[in-house]
Amino acid sequence: MAKRTGQTPSAPAPRKGRRSASFTPGQLPTREQILEAIADFPEINSKREIARHFNVKGDDRVPLKVLLRDMEKEGLLARKRKELRPVGELPAVTVLDIPADADPDNLHAFPAKWDDDEGQKPRVTVSVSKDARVVPAPGDRILARIQRDGGTVPTYTARPMKVLDKPRKADLGIVRMDDDGARLVPIERKAREMRISAGDLGDAKDGDLVEVEVTVSGRMMIPRAKVVSVVGNPQSEGAVSLIALHSLDIPYRFPASVLKEAEQAQEAPLKGREDWRDIPLVTIDPADAKDHDDAVHAEPDPDPNNAGGFIIRVGIADVSYYVKSGSTMDREAFLRGNSVYFPDRVVPMLPERISNDLCSLREGENRASMALRIVIDAEGNKKSHSFHRVMMRSAAKLSYQQAQAAIDGQPDDVTGPLLELILKPLWAAYAALSKARDRRGPLALDLPERRIRLDANGMVEGVYVPERLNAHKLIEEMMILSNVCAAETLEKHKLGLLYRVHDAPSREKVVTLGEFLKSLDLPVPRSEALRPKDFNQILYRAEKAGKSQQVNEMVLRSQAQAEYAPGNYGHYGLNLDRYAHFTSPIRRYADLIVHRALIRALDLGDDGLTVAEEQRLGSIGEHISATERRAMVAERETSDRLLAQYLAAHIGARFTGKIAGLVGAGLFVRLDETGADGFVPVSSLGQDYFRHFEDQQALIGERTGERFRIGDRVEVRLLEAAPMAGALRFEVLSEGERVKPPGPTRGRRDRKGKPTPRGHRARR
């Protein structure tokens, strides 16, 4: 780039208050020159002033804006104050990354953005006081206030101000070779294809997933892609999930140090544990499960004062024995936050040596366990509970279908001998717990979950809805009860814990739901403070009226998102006052934290929750809540890509489905057979002008009154499939319901005098 006329970056700075010499039109200043000018002239405090200072006019303003935007992203400019960072120094407030392997009790960090030309990244000591409101952890990105400690070589101390979400990895795509060279097929639905120049292809081959940097050239500022690195080939590796893993920055390969630590782990000894090996606990899991982290047992309570009651025992893998606080495995587990489950692979939180071996409650093998003894009465009410650190030995490994078949009168060689002494008491205890659940009245949404079945080549073979058995519900109820016991125990001992919390729906969402119910001629709740049983009554009435699908979808949308937090505000969906995840420490870091807290609270060993961990519960909760949301996005995106790939061979085919979402520009349809979602542009709906009515969750033609509403059943034709982006485009073939036309809105104004919202003109 050109240097400022009459001055080089090394020349003495001009006096403040004086404009620089004119800058040659058509050329841009360098980053250094922009920073120098801002430092020299305080009045240069906007993009317009910078353009005027460097004599940038006309079309040249566009690349200047791009340059300034890049400088903001790089941390060279703050949006408000346009702070200058002198060479080799950090600004007073900056973004830092704490390494995943940092010592939790002695944190350090490095600048998130740094120019290697300025030398080695400065190491910053992170100072966290005992009463600090923001307590970061290894792997976090933070906004921090920086203090220079002096000396010839600058050293820094940072006081955290906020834990930030790490941005998605940007600019990923699939390389496709064609007659003109190569192009980049984006993985983002809204992104456009870009050409890749021959010299910018690197080692990438057709079909490779690559990371690119985007450059622009010419006065038209046409974007082009340059390959920075080859991530892999989803086809050759048989893992479409590879795209989601990299686009969302999910770790999926364990560092050698983590694998080494896992391999060196030895089985836990019996010493210091209660011996529960004679208690016939059994695991009941999916047929293809590779790890088994919970086992159950029930028997009638012999206490004559508890006639009809039961003693329930739950054994949970003692992961905390193998994954010590602050260890290499612990830091990696925290970084991941949870396991991620894809149709084509599982990305575990812990190495296989731990998750599938030492901590898997295998049949007939001694396994360390955090166990729970619960006494309930005949109505399912909990009378007492106690936690124990034990050695157990699973009596049998059963699948849900296998256990259910035995109860239904079709036992096999494995379940036959277990039926009377093990399975029937479990089901009797579950019957009592069901009574308590019905009285409690948790939210009862009916939203079947579809799952993708893959063939040997990793391609979609079919989609199915797993049958919901009482065996599933039995395990679910016993795990919920165990989680409640964990929260109650830690509260009793006044030890900090991570609750699993779920807030009540917001007032705005309840009002929107009420307006939607009114449009369906269904009773509208009188109160805006709805309890779970009120929602269940709404769902019951909708089912009676044959409008279950629409209402289930809207009730789901009205709900808040569950999260992990040290502050308790209850679990609305389960209708529980206190709740903490305890039962899945192999796949959730939250459960591991709760295990450690119980060990410390009950004095069950020297590997309990540390004081430093307790102080960081807030930031730990924020981090693992974020990794959970990240996993959900990754799983959904991978399913979308697999289904789009599957349906790409059916362009032009007709499908039935229901409207699952609406925006002003069109509607989203979910297919019945596969559950795949696709978009229908409003332009394809017909010769009318469609307006979006949020209160009805509908698009309505202002001339014809044709209405398309959430939950409506429609027939569609598949017009386009973009497998790598997971995108489908449909055309609606069926007609919408006819209602009274709303009439034209042109020229109308609302009560405040503002023009009313316009709809969209549909056209063939």
C-alpha positions in Angstrom: 0.0 0.0 0.0 1.1 3.6 -0.6 2.7 5.7 2.1 1.4 9.0 3.0 2.7 11.7 0.6 5.8 13.5 2.0 6.0 11.2 5.1 7.0 7.6 5.9 5.9 5.7 9.0 9.3 6.2 10.5 9.3 10.0 10.0 8.6 12.3 13.0 5.0 12.6 13.9 3.3 15.9 12.8 2.2 18.3 15.5 -1.3 17.8 16.9 -3.9 20.0 15.5 -2.4 20.0 12.0 -3.7 18.0 9.1 -1.3 15.8 7.1 -0.3 16.4 3.6 -2.7 15.2 0.9 -2.9 11.5 0.2 -2.7 10.2 -3.4 -6.3 9.3 -4.6 -6.9 5.6 -5.4 -4.5 4.5 -2.7 -5.2 3.4 0.9 -3.2 4.3 4.0 -1.6 1.4 5.9 -2.8 0.3 9.3 0.2 2.0 10.9 -0.6 5.3 9.2 -4.2 5.2 10.4 -3.2 4.4 14.0 -0.6 7.1 13.8 -3.1 9.7 12.5 -5.6 8.9 15.3 -3.0 9.3 17.9 -1.7 12.6 16.5 -5.1 14.2 15.8 -7.8 13.6 18.4 -10.4 15.1 16.2 -10.1 12.1 13.8 -12.7 10.0 15.5 -14.9 8.6 12.7 -14.7 6.8 9.4 -15.6 10.0 7.7 -12.8 12.0 9.4 -10.3 9.3 8.5 -11.4 9.3 4.9 -11.1 13.1 4.8 -7.7 13.1 6.5 -6.2 10.7 3.9 -8.1 12.3 1.0 -10.0 9.1 0.2 -13.0 9.9 -2.0 -15.7 8.3 -4.1 -15.5 4.5 -4.7 -12.2 4.3 -2.7 -14.3 4.8 0.5 -15.5 1.2 0.2 -12.1 -0.6 0.6 -11.3 1.9 3.3 -14.4 0.9 5.2 -13.4 -2.8 4.8 -9.9 -2.0 6.1 -11.3 -0.2 9.1 -13.7 -3.0 9.8 -10.8 -5.5 9.7 -8.9 -3.3 12.1 -11.8 -3.4 14.5 -12.0 -7.2 14.3 -8.2 -7.4 14.9 -8.5 -5.3 18.0 -6.5 -2.4 16.6 -9.5 -0.1 16.8 -12.3 0.1 19.4 -15.7 1.0 18.0 -16.2 3.8 20.5 -12.9 5.2 21.3 -10.7 4.1 18.4 -7.9 3.3 20.8 -4.3 3.1 19.4 -2.1 0.2 20.5 1.6 1.2 20.3 3.9 -1.4 19.0 4.6 -4.1 21.5 2.0 -2.9 24.0 -1.5 -3.9 24.9 -4.4 -1.4 25.2 -6.0 -0.6 28.5 -8.9 -2.9 27.7 -8.4 -5.9 25.5 -9.5 -9.4 24.6 -7.5 -12.3 26.0 -7.5 -16.1 25.5 -6.7 -18.3 28.5 -5.1 -21.5 27.3 -7.0 -24.7 27.9 -4.1 -26.2 29.8 -3.6 -23.2 32.1 -3.3 -23.8 35.8 -6.8 -23.0 37.2 -5.3 -21.6 40.4 -2.6 -19.5 38.6 -4.2 -18.4 35.3 -2.4 -16.7 32.5 -3.5 -15.5 29.1 -2.4 -14.2 25.7 -3.9 -11.5 23.4 -6.7 -12.9 21.2 -5.3 -10.9 18.3 -1.6 -10.2 17.8 0.7 -9.3 14.9 3.7 -11.6 14.8 5.7 -8.7 13.3 5.6 -7.1 16.8 7.4 -10.0 18.4 6.3 -12.7 20.7 2.8 -12.6 22.2 3.0 -11.1 25.7 2.0 -13.4 28.5 -0.5 -11.8 30.8 -1.1 -12.8 34.4 -4.8 -13.0 35.2 -5.6 -11.7 38.6 -8.8 -12.9 40.3 -9.6 -11.6 43.7 -11.6 -13.7 46.2 -14.7 -11.4 45.9 -14.4 -11.1 42.1 -17.7 -11.1 40.1 -16.1 -12.6 37.0 -14.0 -15.7 37.6 -12.7 -17.2 34.3 -11.4 -20.7 33.8 -8.9 -22.4 31.4 -10.1 -22.2 27.8 -12.1 -19.0 28.3 -11.9 -15.9 26.2 -12.2 -12.8 28.4 -12.5 -9.0 28.1 -10.0 -7.6 30.7 -8.6 -4.4 32.0 -4.8 -4.4 31.5 -2.2 -3.0 33.8 1.4 -2.7 32.7 3.8 -3.7 35.5 6.8 -1.7 34.1 10.3 -2.7 33.3 12.3 -2.7 30.0 10.3 -5.7 28.8 6.6 -5.0 29.5 4.8 -7.4 31.7 1.0 -7.3 32.2 -1.6 -8.1 34.8 -5.3 -8.5 33.7 -8.4 -8.1 35.8 -11.3 -9.9 34.0 -14.4 -7.8 33.1 -16.4 -10.4 31.2 -16.2 -13.9 29.9 -16.9 -13.8 26.1 -18.2 -16.3 23.7 -15.6 -17.5 21.3 -16.5 -16.7 17.7 -17.3 -19.4 15.2 -14.5 -20.3 12.8 -15.4 -18.3 9.7 -15.1 -19.0 6.0 -15.2 -22.8 5.6 -16.3 -24.5 2.4 -16.0 -27.4 0.1 -13.7 -27.2 -2.9 -15.3 -28.2 -6.2 -13.3 -28.4 -9.4 -14.8 -27.4 -12.7 -13.8 -26.5 -16.3 -12.8 -23.0 -15.2 -10.6 -24.1 -12.3 -12.1 -24.3 -8.8 -14.8 -22.8 -6.7 -15.7 -22.8 -3.0 -19.1 -24.2 -2.1 -20.0 -22.5 1.3 -21.3 -24.4 4.2 -23.4 -21.5 5.4 -26.9 -21.4 3.9 -26.9 -17.7 3.2 -23.3 -17.5 1.8 -22.5 -17.4 -1.9 -20.1 -19.4 -3.9 -16.6 -17.9 -4.6 -14.0 -18.6 -7.2 -10.6 -19.8 -6.1 -7.7 -18.7 -8.3 -5.3 -21.5 -9.4 -2.4 -20.2 -7.3 -4.7 -20.0 -4.2 -5.8 -23.6 -4.2 -2.7 -24.9 -2.2 -2.9 -28.7 -1.7 -6.7 -28.8 -1.7 -8.5 -31.4 -3.9 -12.0 -31.8 -5.1 -14.4 -32.4 -2.2 -12.0 -31.2 0.5 -13.3 -29.2 3.4 -11.0 -26.1 3.6 -10.6 -23.0 5.6 -10.1 -19.9 3.5 -9.5 -16.2 3.8 -11.6 -13.9 1.6 -10.0 -11.3 -0.5 -11.5 -8.7 -2.8 -10.2 -7.3 -6.0 -11.0 -4.7 -8.6 -13.3 -1.7 -8.4 -16.3 -4.1 -8.1 -14.8 -5.6 -5.0 -15.5 -9.2 -6.1 -14.7 -11.6 -3.3 -12.4 -14.5 -4.0 -11.3 -17.4 -1.7 -7.7 -18.3 -0.9 -7.2 -21.7 0.8 -5.5 -21.3 4.1 -5.6 -25.0 5.3 -7.2 -28.3 4.3 -9.3 -29.6 7.1 -10.2 -33.0 5.6 -12.5 -34.7 3.2 -16.0 -35.5 4.6 -16.6 -38.1 1.9 -13.4 -40.0 2.3 -13.5 -39.8 6.1 -17.2 -40.8 6.1 -18.1 -38.0 8.5 -20.3 -35.2 7.5 -20.1 -34.1 11.1 -16.5 -32.9 10.3 -18.0 -29.7 8.9 -19.9 -28.9 12.0 -16.9 -29.7 14.2 -14.7 -27.3 12.5 -17.2 -24.5 11.8 -18.1 -24.5 15.5 -14.6 -25.1 16.8 -15.4 -28.3 18.6 -12.3 -30.3 19.7 -12.6 -33.8 18.4 -9.0 -35.1 18.7 -7.5 -35.7 22.1 -4.0 -34.3 22.7 -1.3 -36.9 23.2 -0.9 -35.8 26.8 -4.6 -36.5 27.5 -4.5 -39.9 26.0 -1.3 -40.7 27.9 -2.8 -39.7 31.2 -5.9 -41.8 30.4 -3.9 -44.9 29.5 -1.9 -44.7 32.7 -5.1 -44.7 34.8 -5.5 -47.9 36.9 -8.7 -49.5 38.3 -9.9 -48.0 41.6 -9.3 -50.2 44.6 -11.9 -51.4 47.0 -10.1 -49.8 49.9 -12.1 -46.8 51.3 -15.3 -47.9 49.5 -18.4 -49.7 50.6 -18.8 -53.1 49.0 -22.0 -53.2 46.9 -20.9 -56.0 44.6 -23.6 -58.4 45.9 -26.4 -55.9 45.1 -27.7 -56.9 41.6 -27.8 -53.5 40.0 -28.4 -53.6 36.2 -27.8 -51.2 33.4 -30.6 -50.4 30.9 -29.4 -48.4 27.9 -29.9 -48.2 24.1 -28.9 -51.4 22.4 -25.9 -49.8 20.7 -24.6 -48.0 23.8 -20.8 -48.2 24.3 -20.6 -46.7 27.7 -22.9 -47.3 30.7 -22.7 -44.7 33.4 -25.8 -45.6 35.5 -27.2 -48.7 37.0 -30.4 -49.3 39.0 -31.9 -51.7 41.6 -35.1 -51.7 43.6 -36.7 -53.8 46.3 -39.7 -53.6 48.6 -38.9 -51.7 51.8 -39.0 -54.3 54.7 -39.8 -51.5 57.2 -43.4 -52.1 58.4 -43.9 -48.4 58.8 -43.4 -48.0 55.0 -45.8 -50.6 53.7 -45.8 -50.6 49.9 -42.7 -48.5 49.8 -39.4 -49.2 48.1 -35.6 -48.9 48.5 -34.1 -47.7 45.2 -30.4 -47.9 44.6 -28.7 -46.0 41.8 -25.0 -46.4 40.9 -23.3 -43.8 38.8 -19.8 -44.1 37.4 -17.2 -42.5 39.7 -15.5 -40.4 37.1 -14.1 -38.0 39.7 -11.7 -40.7 40.9 -10.0 -40.9 37.5 -10.4 -37.3 36.4 -8.8 -35.2 39.1 -9.4 -31.5 39.3 -6.7 -29.5 37.4 -5.4 -32.6 35.6 -4.7 -32.7 31.9 -7.9 -34.8 31.4 -9.9 -32.4 33.5 -8.8 -29.4 31.5 -9.7 -31.1 28.2 -13.1 -32.3 29.6 -13.9 -28.7 30.7 -12.9 -27.4 27.3 -15.3 -29.8 25.6 -18.0 -29.4 28.2 -19.9 -32.4 27.1 -20.0 -35.2 24.6 -21.5 -34.5 21.2 -23.6 -37.1 19.5 -23.9 -37.2 15.7 -25.6 -39.8 13.4 -22.2 -40.7 12.0 -19.9 -40.4 15.1 -19.7 -39.5 18.8 -17.2 -36.9 20.0 -16.7 -37.9 23.7 -15.9 -35.6 26.5 -13.4 -38.2 27.9 -11.0 -40.6 26.2 -12.3 -44.1 25.5 -10.0 -45.6 28.2 -12.1 -43.7 30.7 -15.5 -43.5 29.1 -15.8 -46.9 27.5 -13.6 -48.9 30.0 -12.8 -47.8 33.5 -15.9 -45.7 34.0 -18.3 -47.9 32.1 -20.4 -50.1 34.4 -19.7 -53.3 32.6 -21.6 -56.5 33.3 -19.7 -58.7 35.8 -16.8 -56.3 36.3 -15.8 -54.4 39.5 -16.5 -50.7 39.0 -16.0 -47.6 41.2 -19.3 -45.8 41.7 -20.9 -42.8 43.4 -24.1 -44.5 44.6 -27.4 -43.4 46.1 -29.8 -45.2 48.4 -33.3 -43.7 48.2 -36.4 -44.7 50.2 -39.8 -43.9 48.8 -43.3 -44.6 50.0 -46.2 -46.3 48.1 -47.2 -43.0 46.5 -43.7 -42.3 45.2 -42.8 -39.6 47.8 -39.2 -39.6 48.9 -38.7 -40.4 52.6 -34.9 -40.3 52.8 -31.8 -40.7 50.8 -28.0 -41.1 51.3 -24.9 -41.0 49.1 -22.1 -43.6 49.2 -18.8 -44.2 47.5 -18.9 -47.9 46.6 -17.5 -50.7 44.5 -20.3 -52.4 42.5 -20.6 -55.1 39.9 -23.4 -54.9 37.3 -25.5 -58.0 37.2 -26.6 -57.6 33.6 -26.4 -55.2 30.6 -29.9 -54.8 29.2 -31.3 -52.8 26.4 -34.5 -50.8 26.8 -36.3 -53.1 24.3 -35.0 -56.2 26.0 -36.1 -55.2 29.5 -39.5 -54.0 28.3 -40.1 -57.3 26.4 -39.4 -59.2 29.6 -42.0 -57.2 31.5 -44.5 -57.6 28.7 -44.2 -61.4 28.9 -41.5 -62.1 26.4 -38.3 -62.7 28.4 -35.2 -64.1 26.7 -32.3 -66.2 28.1 -30.8 -63.2 29.8 -33.9 -61.5 31.3 -35.8 -64.7 32.2 -33.7 -65.3 35.4 -33.9 -61.6 36.3 -37.6 -61.1 35.9 -38.9 -61.9 39.4 -36.1 -60.6 41.6 -34.8 -57.6 39.6 -37.1 -56.4 36.8 -40.5 -56.7 38.5 -39.4 -54.8 41.6 -38.0 -52.0 39.4 -41.2 -51.6 37.5 -43.2 -51.6 40.8 -41.0 -48.8 42.1 -41.4 -47.0 38.8 -45.2 -47.2 39.2 -45.0 -45.5 42.6 -42.7 -42.8 41.1 -45.2 -42.2 38.3 -47.8 -41.3 40.8 -45.5 -38.6 42.3 -44.7 -37.4 38.8 -48.4 -37.1 37.9 -49.0 -35.1 41.1 -46.1 -32.8 40.3 -47.3 -32.2 36.8 -44.2 -31.5 34.7 -44.5 -30.0 31.2 -45.8 -32.7 28.9 -44.9 -31.8 25.4 -45.5 -34.4 22.6 -42.8 -33.8 20.1 -41.5 -37.1 18.7 -37.7 -37.1 18.1 -36.6 -38.5 14.7 -33.3 -40.2 14.3 -31.2 -40.9 11.2 -30.1 -44.4 10.4 -26.9 -44.6 8.3 -25.7 -47.4 6.1 -22.1 -48.9 6.1 -20.9 -46.0 4.0 -22.2 -43.3 6.3 -25.0 -42.4 4.0 -28.7 -42.0 5.1 -30.5 -45.2 5.0 -33.7 -44.0 6.6 -35.3 -41.9 9.3 -37.2 -43.4 12.3 -39.0 -42.3 15.5 -37.8 -44.5 18.4 -40.6 -46.1 20.3 -41.1 -44.5 23.8 -41.2 -47.4 26.2 -41.9 -47.6 29.9 -38.3 -48.8 30.2 -37.2 -45.3 29.1 -39.5 -43.6 31.5 -38.3 -45.8 34.4 -34.7 -44.8 34.0 -35.7 -41.2 33.4 -37.7 -41.0 36.6 -35.0 -42.6 38.7 -32.3 -40.3 37.3 -34.5 -37.2 37.9 -35.0 -38.3 41.5 -31.2 -38.8 41.9 -30.6 -35.3 40.6 -33.0 -33.8 43.0 -31.3 -35.7 45.9 -27.9 -34.3 44.8 -29.2 -30.7 44.8 -30.9 -31.2 48.2 -27.7 -32.7 49.8 -25.4 -29.9 48.6 -27.9 -27.2 49.7 -28.1 -28.9 53.2 -24.3 -28.7 53.5 -24.3 -25.1 52.2 -21.8 -26.0 49.5 -21.8 -24.2 46.2 -23.2 -26.2 43.3 -24.2 -25.9 39.7 -27.9 -26.1 39.4 -29.7 -27.2 36.2 -32.1 -24.3 36.0 -35.0 -23.6 33.6 -36.8 -20.3 33.8 -40.5 -19.7 33.4 -41.6 -18.3 30.0 -41.4 -14.6 29.5 -44.5 -12.4 29.6 -44.0 -11.5 25.9 -44.0 -15.2 24.9 -47.0 -16.0 26.9 -48.9 -13.1 25.3 -47.9 -14.3 21.9 -49.1 -17.8 22.7 -52.4 -16.4 23.9 -52.9 -14.5 20.7 -52.1 -17.7 18.7 -54.6 -19.8 20.7 -57.2 -17.1 20.1 -56.7 -17.4 16.4 -57.3 -21.2 16.7 -60.6 -20.6 18.7 -59.0 -22.2 21.7 -59.4 -20.9 25.3 -56.8 -18.3 26.2 -55.2 -18.5 29.7 -56.5 -15.7 31.9 -53.2 -15.3 33.7 -49.8 -14.5 32.2 -48.0 -16.4 35.0 -48.6 -19.9 33.7 -47.6 -23.0 35.6 -46.6 -26.3 33.8 -50.0 -27.8 34.6 -51.6 -24.8 32.8 -49.6 -25.6 29.7 -50.6 -29.2 30.0 -54.2 -28.1 30.1 -53.7 -26.1 26.9 -52.1 -29.1 25.2 -55.0 -31.4 26.3 -57.6 -29.0 24.8 -55.6 -28.7 21.6 -55.5 -32.5 21.3 -59.2 -32.7 21.8 -59.7 -30.0 19.1 -57.4 -31.8 16.6 -54.9 -29.0 16.7 -52.2 -30.7 18.7 -49.3 -30.2 16.3 -49.7 -26.4 16.0 -50.0 -25.9 19.7 -47.2 -28.2 20.8 -44.9 -26.3 18.4 -45.9 -22.9 19.8 -45.7 -24.1 23.5 -42.2 -25.3 22.8 -41.3 -21.9 21.3 -42.6 -20.1 24.4 -40.2 -21.9 26.7 -36.9 -20.5 28.0 -33.7 -22.4 27.5 -32.3 -24.5 30.4 -28.7 -23.7 31.6 -26.2 -24.3 34.4 -25.8 -21.7 37.1 -24.7 -21.5 40.7 -27.9 -19.4 41.5 -31.1 -21.4 41.8 -34.4 -20.3 40.3 -35.8 -23.8 39.8 -36.5 -26.1 36.9 -39.8 -24.9 35.3 -40.2 -27.7 32.8 -39.8 -30.4 35.4 -41.7 -28.4 38.0 -39.0 -28.8 40.6 -37.7 -26.3 43.1 -34.1 -27.6 43.0 -32.4 -29.8 40.5 -28.7 -30.6 39.6 -27.2 -32.9 37.0 -25.5 -35.8 38.7 -26.2 -38.9 36.7 -24.0 -38.6 33.5 -20.5 -37.6 34.5 -19.0 -39.5 31.5 -20.6 -37.1 29.1 -21.4 -33.9 31.0 -18.8 -31.8 32.9 -21.6 -30.4 35.1 -22.2 -33.8 36.6 -18.5 -34.2 37.3 -18.5 -30.9 39.2 -21.6 -32.1 41.3 -19.8 -35.4 42.1 -16.8 -33.5 43.4 -19.0 -31.2 45.4 -20.7 -34.3 47.0 -17.3 -35.9 47.8 -16.2 -32.7 49.6 -19.5 -32.1 51.4 -19.8 -35.7 52.7 -16.1 -36.2 53.3 -15.9 -39.1 50.9 -12.3 -38.6 49.8 -9.6 -36.0 49.1 -10.6 -35.5 45.5 -13.6 -33.3 46.1 -14.4 -29.8 44.7 -11.6 -27.4 45.3 -12.1 -23.9 46.7 -10.8 -22.4 43.4 -13.5 -24.4 41.5 -16.2 -23.3 43.9 -15.2 -19.7 43.3 -15.4 -20.3 39.5 -18.8 -21.9 39.5 -20.4 -18.9 37.7 -17.9 -19.0 34.8 -17.9 -22.8 34.7 -21.7 -22.7 34.3 -21.6 -20.1 31.6 -18.9 -22.1 29.7 -20.6 -25.5 29.8 -24.0 -23.9 29.0 -22.3 -22.5 25.9 -20.7 -25.8 24.9 -24.1 -27.5 25.4 -25.8 -25.0 23.0 -22.8 -25.5 20.6 -23.4 -29.2 20.6 -27.1 -28.8 19.9 -26.3 -26.6 16.9 -23.6 -29.0 15.6 -26.0 -32.0 15.9 -28.8 -30.1 14.1 -26.5 -28.8 11.4 -25.1 -32.3 10.7 -28.6 -33.8 10.5 -29.6 -31.1 8.1 -26.6 -31.8 5.9 -27.2 -35.5 5.9 -30.9 -35.2 5.0 -30.1 -32.6 2.3 -27.6 -35.0 0.9 -30.2 -37.8 1.0 -32.9 -35.8 -0.6 -30.6 -34.3 -3.3 -31.5 -37.4 -5.4 -35.2 -36.6 -5.2 -35.3 -33.2 -6.9 -38.9 -32.7 -8.3 -40.4 -35.2 -5.9 -43.5 -34.4 -3.9 -43.7 -34.7 -0.1 -46.2 -34.0 2.7 -45.3 -32.0 5.7 -46.3 -29.3 8.1 -45.5 -25.6 8.4 -42.9 -25.4 11.2 -42.0 -21.7 11.0 -42.9 -18.4 9.4 -41.1 -15.2 8.5 -42.1 -12.3 6.3 -40.1 -13.7 3.4 -41.6 -17.2 3.5 -42.3 -20.3 5.5 -40.5 -23.3 6.7 -41.8 -26.8 6.0 -40.9 -29.9 8.0 -41.4 -33.2 6.0 -43.4 -36.0 7.6 -41.2 -38.9 6.5 -37.7 -37.6 7.2 -38.2 -34.5 9.5 -36.1 -32.5 7.0 -36.7 -28.7 7.1 -36.8 -26.6 4.0 -37.8 -23.0 3.0 -40.6 -21.9 0.8 -40.1 -18.3 -0.6 -43.2 -16.2 -0.3 -42.8 -15.5 -4.1 -43.9 -19.1 -4.8 -47.2 -18.9 -2.9 -49.4 -17.4 -5.6 -50.6 -14.3 -7.3 -51.2 -12.3 -4.1 -49.7 -10.0 -1.6 -48.9 -11.9 1.6 -48.6 -10.2 5.0 -47.1 -11.8 8.1 -49.4 -11.7 11.1 -47.4 -12.6 14.1 -50.4 -12.9 16.4 -51.8 -15.7 14.2 -48.4 -17.1 13.2 -49.6 -16.9 9.6 -49.1 -15.5 6.2 -52.3 -14.2 4.7 -53.0 -13.0 1.1 -54.6 -9.5 1.3 -56.7 -10.1 -1.8 -57.7 -13.7 -1.6 -57.5 -14.3 2.1 -55.4 -17.5 1.5 -53.8 -18.3 4.8 -50.7 -20.4 5.7 -50.3 -21.0 9.4 -47.8 -22.8 11.7 -48.9 -26.5 12.0 -50.9 -26.5 8.7 -50.4 -29.6 6.6 -49.1 -29.0 3.1 -47.9 -30.8 0.1 -44.6 -29.5 -1.4 -42.3 -30.2 -4.3 -38.5 -30.2 -3.8 -36.9 -27.6 -6.0 -33.3 -27.4 -4.8 -31.0 -29.2 -2.3 -27.6 -27.8 -1.1 -26.1 -30.7 0.9 -23.0 -28.9 2.2 -25.1 -26.1 3.6 -27.9 -28.4 4.7 -30.4 -26.3 2.8 -33.6 -27.3 1.0 -36.0 -25.2 -1.1 -39.6 -26.2 -1.6 -42.6 -25.1 -3.6 -46.0 -25.4 -1.9 -48.5 -27.3 -4.1 -51.6 -27.3 -1.8 -53.7 -24.3 -1.2 -54.0 -22.5 2.1 -57.2 -22.1 4.1 -59.4 -19.2 3.0 -60.3 -16.6 5.5 -61.6 -13.0 5.4 -59.0 -11.0 3.4 -57.2 -8.4 5.6 -57.3 -5.9 2.7 -54.5 -3.7 1.3 -52.3 -1.8 3.7 -50.7 0.7 1.4 -50.8 4.2 2.8 -52.2 3.0 6.2 -50.7 4.2 9.4 -50.8 2.9 12.9 -51.8 4.8 16.1 -48.4 6.4 16.3 -48.6 7.6 12.7 -46.1 5.2 11.4 -46.7 3.2 8.1 -48.0 -0.3 8.8 -45.7 -3.2 8.0 -45.7 -4.3 4.4 -46.1 -7.9 3.3 -44.5 -9.6 0.3 -45.9 -9.8 -3.2 -46.0 -13.4 -4.3 -45.4 -14.1 -7.9 -45.1 -17.2 -10.1 
